[in-house]
Amino acid sequence: MSTDKVVWIDTGWFPAAIGFCPSEKAWNRARRRQNFEHEWPGAKKASAETVYLVNDATGEAMILVCVFDRTPKDAHKTLLTLVHEAVHVWQFLCRYIGEEHPGIELPA
């Protein structure tokens, strides 16, 4: 997998773009293409972060799961980190669609 670009996920009916951002270089490339101003969140002490962006002009949402150089190299810890970030993706999607109490099937 190339680390210099965002890997976009086919979101089907979800009304937001979701991408996996493996590096600052990928972030900067997406920033230029998607025209957003947020800085690379990698300066924080976390090993990963999920960033929720909404275009003020169009109302379109984009969610980027970013991993940093300090992401654990152990497969088990990496998987736990990605599952943790996936929960944030879900939380952001619910916020975007205005769903405060999703039913049991929606998250599944």
C-alpha positions in Angstrom: 0.0 0.0 0.0 1.3 3.4 -0.9 1.7 5.7 2.1 1.6 8.9 0.0 -2.1 9.1 -0.6 -5.4 8.6 1.2 -7.2 5.3 0.6 -10.8 6.2 0.2 -13.4 3.7 1.4 -16.6 3.0 -0.6 -19.2 4.3 1.8 -22.2 3.1 -0.1 -25.2 5.0 1.1 -23.4 6.9 3.9 -23.4 10.6 3.1 -19.8 11.3 4.0 -16.4 10.5 2.4 -14.2 8.2 4.6 -10.5 7.8 4.1 -7.5 6.1 5.6 -4.6 8.6 5.8 -1.3 6.7 6.4 1.0 9.7 6.5 1.5 13.4 6.6 2.4 13.4 2.9 -1.0 11.7 2.2 -2.7 14.3 4.4 -1.1 17.2 2.5 -2.0 15.7 -0.8 -5.7 15.3 0.3 -5.6 18.8 1.7 -4.7 20.3 -1.7 -7.2 18.1 -3.6 -10.1 18.5 -1.2 -9.3 22.1 -0.4 -9.4 22.1 3.4 -7.2 24.1 5.8 -6.7 21.8 8.8 -3.1 21.0 9.7 -1.8 17.5 10.0 -2.9 16.2 13.5 0.3 14.1 13.9 1.8 16.5 16.5 -0.3 15.1 19.2 1.0 12.2 21.4 -1.6 9.7 20.2 -0.8 6.9 17.8 -3.8 7.7 15.6 -6.6 10.2 15.2 -9.9 10.5 13.3 -10.6 13.9 11.9 -14.1 15.1 11.0 -14.3 17.9 8.5 -17.4 19.6 7.0 -17.2 21.9 4.1 -18.9 25.1 5.2 -19.9 26.0 1.6 -21.4 22.7 0.5 -22.1 20.9 3.8 -20.3 17.8 2.6 -18.5 15.8 5.3 -15.2 14.0 5.2 -13.7 11.7 7.8 -10.0 10.8 7.8 -8.5 8.1 9.9 -4.9 9.2 10.4 -2.1 7.0 11.7 1.2 8.4 12.9 4.7 7.0 13.1 4.2 6.1 16.7 1.4 3.7 15.9 2.3 0.4 17.5 4.0 -2.1 15.2 2.5 -5.0 17.0 -0.4 -6.4 14.9 -2.7 -6.8 17.9 -2.1 -3.2 19.2 -2.5 -1.8 15.6 -5.8 -3.6 15.2 -7.0 -2.3 18.5 -6.0 1.2 17.5 -7.9 0.9 14.2 -11.0 -0.5 15.9 -10.9 2.5 18.3 -10.7 4.9 15.4 -13.5 3.1 13.6 -15.8 3.9 16.6 -14.9 7.6 16.1 -15.8 7.3 12.4 -19.2 5.9 13.5 -19.7 8.7 16.1 -18.9 11.4 13.5 -21.3 9.8 10.9 -24.1 9.8 13.5 -23.3 13.5 14.3 -23.4 14.4 10.6 -26.7 12.7 9.9 -28.2 14.0 13.2 -28.7 10.5 14.7 -28.5 10.8 18.5 -29.9 7.3 19.3 -29.2 4.9 16.5 -31.2 1.7 16.5 -29.5 -1.6 16.9 -29.3 -2.3 13.1 -27.8 1.0 12.0 -24.4 0.5 13.7 -24.2 -3.1 12.6 
